[in-house]
Amino acid sequence: MYRTASGTRFGPVRLIERNCDVAVVFAADTTRCVVLVQPGDDSPEASLILEVPNPGVGFDRSFRTSYLQRLKAHQSGDPSGAEKPPEFGWMALAGIAADGVSRFEVRSSLDADTGGVGADGVVLSVLRARWREKLHVAVTLASGETVPIHHPSLRSPR
């Protein structure tokens, strides 16, 4: 992590590579963001695809109803030549995990992303997906139990 002139911490915390595209996750004192970097004609092109606030000090993570709260999903992709939505793109999913959640898994029809939950409770996943595809999400509790997540922006668990 680096310190800005104002004293704020900021730096890359995760790198995700898929074919020629790269997603970089940056963390700061108050937020995390994902920057997608894709090859361009003359040089790489970058675009912000998701920003999620870090939970504040003392954020209550004792909820159990859904195991993930403040869930946000965002998709980014290049439009087709006919200005129609692209067939595929990058999808970023972020939220705050309840106490006792140790891991997460996010799946699309094209890709999967798994990882641990940060000490601050932030879950942030980046993966390739079909345009407007609803993702499958599950969390693993410290007990080892896997729990599918129900949310309107996600695919219903089976």
LINCOR-V786100 format. One record per residue. N is the residue number from 1. RES is the residue in one letter. PHI is phi in degrees with one decimal (none if undefined). OMEGA is omega in whole degrees, 0 to 359 (NA if undefined). Layout:
# LINCOR-V786100
N,RES,PHI,OMEGA
N,RES,PHI,OMEGA
This chain:
# LINCOR-V786100
1,M,none,179
2,Y,-112.6,175
3,R,-111.2,177
4,T,-78.5,179
5,A,-59.7,180
6,S,-85.5,178
7,G,95.2,179
8,T,-73.4,176
9,R,-80.5,181
10,F,-159.9,176
11,G,176.8,178
12,P,-72.4,180
13,V,-124.2,182
14,R,-158.8,178
15,L,-125.7,181
16,I,-123.9,181
17,E,-112.8,175
18,R,-137.7,183
19,N,53.9,181
20,C,-91.8,183
21,D,-94.4,179
22,V,-136.0,173
23,A,-115.7,180
24,V,-116.4,178
25,V,-98.9,178
26,F,-110.4,176
27,A,-121.1,174
28,A,-132.9,181
29,D,-59.7,186
30,T,-112.5,185
31,T,-154.6,169
32,R,-126.6,177
33,C,-143.2,178
34,V,-114.0,176
35,V,-115.6,178
36,L,-92.2,178
37,V,-119.0,181
38,Q,-123.6,178
39,P,-63.6,176
40,G,-114.1,180
41,D,-62.8,183
42,D,-105.2,181
43,S,-154.6,180
44,P,-60.5,178
45,E,-114.7,182
46,A,-120.2,176
47,S,-145.9,176
48,L,-73.0,181
49,I,-115.3,178
50,L,-163.6,174
51,E,-132.4,180
52,V,-133.5,178
53,P,-72.0,173
54,N,-74.9,177
55,P,-64.1,180
56,G,-72.1,177
57,V,-59.1,179
58,G,82.0,177
59,F,-58.7,183
60,D,-77.1,179
61,R,-108.9,183
62,S,-88.2,179
63,F,-67.2,179
64,R,-133.3,187
65,T,-52.3,184
66,S,-121.8,182
67,Y,69.1,173
68,L,-132.4,176
69,Q,-127.7,181
70,R,53.6,183
71,L,-73.9,178
72,K,-132.2,175
73,A,-128.6,179
74,H,-145.6,179
75,Q,-122.7,181
76,S,-136.6,178
77,G,-167.6,179
78,D,-81.7,177
79,P,-65.9,178
80,S,-72.7,180
81,G,-60.7,181
82,A,-89.8,181
83,E,60.8,174
84,K,-90.5,176
85,P,-59.0,179
86,P,-68.6,177
87,E,-74.9,182
88,F,-130.4,176
89,G,-166.4,174
90,W,-93.4,175
91,M,-125.7,176
92,A,-117.8,180
93,L,-130.3,181
94,A,-137.6,177
95,G,-172.8,178
96,I,-112.8,182
97,A,-91.7,176
98,A,-70.0,171
99,D,-56.4,179
100,G,94.8,175
101,V,-86.6,184
102,S,-105.0,182
103,R,-144.2,175
104,F,-136.8,173
105,E,-137.9,177
106,V,-124.2,181
107,R,-129.8,168
108,S,-120.2,178
109,S,-73.1,183
110,L,-111.8,194
111,D,-155.0,175
112,A,-144.9,178
113,D,-141.8,178
114,T,-129.3,178
115,G,-176.9,178
116,G,-88.9,178
117,V,-92.4,179
118,G,-65.6,179
119,A,-58.3,179
120,D,-87.6,177
121,G,89.7,182
122,V,-75.8,172
123,V,-112.7,181
124,L,-138.8,183
125,S,-124.2,178
126,V,-134.1,181
127,L,-156.1,177
128,R,-82.2,180
129,A,-154.3,172
130,R,-68.2,183
131,W,-60.9,180
132,R,64.8,177
133,E,-69.2,174
134,K,-89.6,186
135,L,-89.1,170
136,H,-95.4,179
137,V,-131.7,175
138,A,-140.9,175
139,V,-120.0,176
140,T,-111.4,180
141,L,-84.7,179
142,A,-57.2,179
143,S,-73.3,182
144,G,97.9,180
145,E,-70.9,176
146,T,-100.3,184
147,V,-122.8,175
148,P,-70.1,182
149,I,-99.0,177
150,H,-105.0,179
151,H,-159.3,182
152,P,-58.0,182
153,S,-86.1,182
154,L,-113.4,175
155,R,-71.4,179
156,S,-64.3,178
157,P,-67.2,179
158,R,-111.6,NA
